Amino acid sequence: MALSPLDQFKVYTIIELPRLLGYDISFTNSSLYMMISVVLIIMFLLLSVRQKASEYVQAAAEYIYDFVVSIIESNTGSQGLNHIPIIFTVFIFILACNLIGILPYSFTVTSQIIVTFTLSMIVFIYITVVGFREKGIKFLRVLLPHGTPLWLAPMMILIELFAYLARPVSLSIRLTANMVAGHTIIKVIAGFITNMHILIAPIPFLFIIALIGFEVFVAILQAYIFTSLTCVYLSDAVK
């Protein structure tokens, strides 16, 4: 029986652990690839600051850092530079998870809505706390666009409040949907190739190679979009 293209997104237990407060905290394939992503990121960054490190590794780390700084400055101005640590962490973690998930027989962590939603909630809570810390009660002005007529204010506040609370949902769904869609298409086409005649198979095989290249682009793009939107939301708190 042929495997479903969605089987690659299934979470399964690797090491079963005792339940904690009623929650299953077992070590899963998702946990494994998150750990792999974090370890690779740490190794990459540690290597980049060593004196004997390859100039290519140093250049790559500097380019990623400068790229994240440019995203922050273009969306928040210099006020957002105080928040480089969390923005950089979010970007490089999503980027690593996306790229590792493209490798054969790996697992795409960002295809899980709970993972992307948790990331989005961390960003959402952080930005909200920063907003109240920087502006106090005036931060609530984000719920009322400047120049709104008084009679329209109650309706606008409700609409803007809903839009504000929906930010983590839209961030998480956008990232997950793109990861799932790309990987599913590749899996479906790969399934067709296995049933094709050997003389015809090279044509769609070349298409899959091109599609994987496009998926790499999407992986980088989605990390960029998530980070850019985070900076856009952060601008409400710091500007």
C-alpha positions as CSV (number, residue, x, y, z in Angstrom):
1,M,0.0,0.0,0.0
2,A,1.4,3.4,-1.0
3,L,2.2,5.8,1.7
4,S,0.2,9.0,1.9
5,P,2.1,12.3,1.1
6,L,0.9,13.5,4.6
7,D,2.6,10.6,6.4
8,Q,5.8,12.6,6.4
9,F,4.2,15.1,8.9
10,K,3.2,12.5,11.4
11,V,4.6,12.9,14.9
12,Y,5.6,9.7,16.6
13,T,7.2,8.9,20.0
14,I,10.9,7.9,20.1
15,I,11.3,7.8,23.9
16,E,8.2,7.5,26.0
17,L,8.3,9.6,29.3
18,P,6.0,9.7,32.2
19,R,3.1,12.2,31.9
20,L,3.6,15.5,33.6
21,L,0.5,17.2,35.1
22,G,-1.6,15.1,32.6
23,Y,0.5,16.2,29.6
24,D,2.4,13.8,27.3
25,I,6.0,15.0,27.4
26,S,7.5,12.0,25.4
27,F,10.5,12.6,23.2
28,T,9.2,12.6,19.6
29,N,10.7,13.0,16.1
30,S,9.6,16.6,16.3
31,S,11.6,17.1,19.5
32,L,14.6,15.3,17.9
33,Y,14.7,17.6,14.9
34,M,14.2,20.7,17.0
35,M,17.2,19.6,19.1
36,I,19.2,18.9,15.9
37,S,18.4,22.4,14.6
38,V,19.4,24.1,17.9
39,V,22.7,22.1,18.1
40,L,23.6,22.9,14.5
41,I,22.8,26.6,15.1
42,I,25.0,26.7,18.2
43,M,27.8,24.8,16.5
44,F,27.6,27.2,13.5
45,L,27.7,30.3,15.6
46,L,30.5,29.0,17.9
47,L,32.6,28.1,14.9
48,S,32.0,31.6,13.3
49,V,33.6,33.4,16.3
50,R,36.7,31.2,16.6
51,Q,39.9,32.8,15.3
52,K,40.8,29.7,13.2
53,A,37.3,29.4,11.8
54,S,36.9,29.2,8.0
55,E,36.4,32.6,6.4
56,Y,33.3,31.2,4.7
57,V,31.7,30.3,8.0
58,Q,32.5,33.7,9.4
59,A,31.2,35.4,6.3
60,A,28.0,33.4,6.4
61,A,27.3,34.2,10.1
62,E,28.0,37.9,9.5
63,Y,25.8,38.0,6.4
64,I,22.9,36.4,8.4
65,Y,23.4,38.8,11.2
66,D,23.6,41.9,8.9
67,F,20.5,40.6,7.0
68,V,18.5,40.4,10.2
69,V,19.7,43.8,11.3
70,S,18.6,45.3,7.9
71,I,15.1,43.7,8.4
72,I,14.8,45.3,11.8
73,E,16.0,48.7,10.7
74,S,13.8,48.8,7.6
75,N,10.7,48.0,9.7
76,T,11.3,49.6,13.1
77,G,14.2,52.0,12.6
78,S,17.0,52.2,15.1
79,Q,14.6,51.8,18.0
80,G,14.3,48.1,17.2
81,L,18.0,47.3,17.4
82,N,17.7,46.7,21.1
83,H,15.7,43.6,20.3
84,I,18.2,42.0,18.0
85,P,18.6,38.9,20.2
86,I,15.1,37.6,20.0
87,I,14.6,38.6,16.3
88,F,17.8,36.9,15.3
89,T,17.0,33.8,17.3
90,V,13.6,33.5,15.7
91,F,14.9,34.0,12.2
92,I,17.8,31.5,12.5
93,F,15.7,28.9,14.3
94,I,13.0,29.0,11.6
95,L,15.6,29.0,8.8
96,A,17.4,26.0,10.3
97,C,14.2,24.0,10.8
98,N,12.9,24.8,7.3
99,L,16.2,23.8,5.6
100,I,16.7,20.6,7.6
101,G,13.2,19.6,6.8
102,I,14.1,19.6,3.1
103,L,16.7,16.8,3.5
104,P,15.5,13.3,2.6
105,Y,14.1,11.2,5.5
106,S,14.1,14.2,7.8
107,F,11.2,15.9,9.6
108,T,10.0,19.4,9.0
109,V,9.4,20.9,12.5
110,T,7.7,24.0,11.1
111,S,5.0,21.8,9.5
112,Q,3.5,21.4,12.9
113,I,1.0,24.2,13.8
114,I,1.7,23.8,17.5
115,V,5.4,24.6,16.9
116,T,4.8,27.7,14.8
117,F,1.9,28.9,17.0
118,T,4.2,28.6,20.1
119,L,6.8,30.7,18.3
120,S,4.2,33.2,17.3
121,M,2.9,33.4,20.9
122,I,6.4,34.0,22.2
123,V,6.8,36.9,19.8
124,F,3.3,38.2,20.5
125,I,3.7,38.2,24.3
126,Y,7.2,39.7,24.0
127,I,6.0,42.6,21.7
128,T,3.0,43.3,24.0
129,V,5.2,43.4,27.1
130,V,7.7,45.7,25.3
131,G,4.8,47.9,24.1
132,F,3.5,48.5,27.6
133,R,7.0,48.9,29.0
134,E,7.9,51.5,26.4
135,K,4.6,53.4,26.2
136,G,2.6,52.4,29.2
137,I,-1.2,52.8,28.7
138,K,-0.6,54.8,25.6
139,F,0.3,51.5,23.8
140,L,-3.4,50.9,23.6
141,R,-3.6,53.6,20.9
142,V,-2.6,50.8,18.5
143,L,-6.2,49.8,18.7
144,L,-7.5,53.1,17.5
145,P,-6.1,54.5,14.2
146,H,-5.2,58.1,14.2
147,G,-8.0,60.4,12.9
148,T,-10.8,57.9,13.5
149,P,-14.2,59.8,14.1
150,L,-15.4,59.5,17.6
151,W,-18.7,57.9,16.6
152,L,-16.7,55.1,14.8
153,A,-14.2,54.6,17.6
154,P,-16.0,51.7,19.5
155,M,-16.4,49.6,16.3
156,M,-12.8,50.3,15.2
157,I,-11.4,49.4,18.7
158,L,-13.2,46.0,18.4
159,I,-11.9,45.4,14.9
160,E,-8.4,46.4,15.7
161,L,-8.4,44.3,18.9
162,F,-9.5,41.3,16.9
163,A,-6.8,41.9,14.3
164,Y,-4.2,42.3,17.1
165,L,-5.2,39.1,18.8
166,A,-5.2,37.3,15.4
167,R,-1.5,38.1,14.7
168,P,-0.1,34.9,16.2
169,V,-2.7,32.8,14.4
170,S,-1.9,34.3,11.0
171,L,1.9,34.1,11.6
172,S,1.7,30.4,12.5
173,I,-0.7,29.3,9.8
174,R,1.2,31.1,7.1
175,L,4.4,29.4,7.9
176,T,2.9,25.9,8.5
177,A,0.8,26.0,5.3
178,N,3.7,26.9,3.1
179,M,5.9,24.1,4.6
180,V,3.2,21.5,4.3
181,A,2.2,22.5,0.8
182,G,5.7,22.4,-0.7
183,H,6.7,19.1,0.9
184,T,3.4,17.5,-0.1
185,I,3.8,18.5,-3.8
186,I,7.3,17.0,-3.9
187,K,6.1,13.8,-2.3
188,V,3.2,13.5,-4.7
189,I,5.4,14.0,-7.8
190,A,8.0,11.6,-6.4
191,G,5.3,9.0,-6.1
192,F,4.3,9.4,-9.7
193,I,8.0,8.9,-10.8
194,T,8.2,5.5,-9.0
195,N,5.4,4.2,-11.2
196,M,6.7,5.6,-14.5
197,H,8.6,3.8,-17.2
198,I,12.4,4.2,-16.9
199,L,12.6,6.1,-20.2
200,I,10.0,8.7,-19.1
201,A,11.0,9.0,-15.4
202,P,14.0,11.4,-15.9
203,I,11.7,14.2,-17.1
204,P,9.7,14.6,-13.9
205,F,12.9,13.8,-11.9
206,L,14.5,16.9,-13.3
207,F,11.3,18.8,-12.4
208,I,11.6,17.5,-8.8
209,I,15.2,18.8,-8.6
210,A,14.0,22.2,-9.7
211,L,11.1,22.0,-7.3
212,I,13.5,21.2,-4.4
213,G,15.5,24.2,-5.4
214,F,12.4,26.3,-5.2
215,E,11.5,24.8,-1.9
216,V,14.9,25.9,-0.5
217,F,14.0,29.4,-1.7
218,V,10.6,29.1,0.0
219,A,12.2,28.0,3.2
220,I,14.4,31.1,3.3
221,L,11.5,33.3,2.2
222,Q,9.2,32.1,4.9
223,A,11.8,32.7,7.6
224,Y,12.2,36.2,6.1
225,I,8.5,36.8,6.0
226,F,8.0,35.6,9.6
227,T,10.8,37.9,10.8
228,S,9.6,40.9,8.8
229,L,6.1,40.6,10.1
230,T,7.5,40.3,13.6
231,C,9.4,43.5,13.1
232,V,6.3,45.2,11.7
233,Y,4.4,44.3,14.8
234,L,7.4,45.3,17.0
235,S,7.3,48.8,15.4
236,D,3.9,49.4,17.0
237,A,5.6,48.9,20.4
238,V,8.8,50.9,19.9
239,K,8.0,53.7,17.6
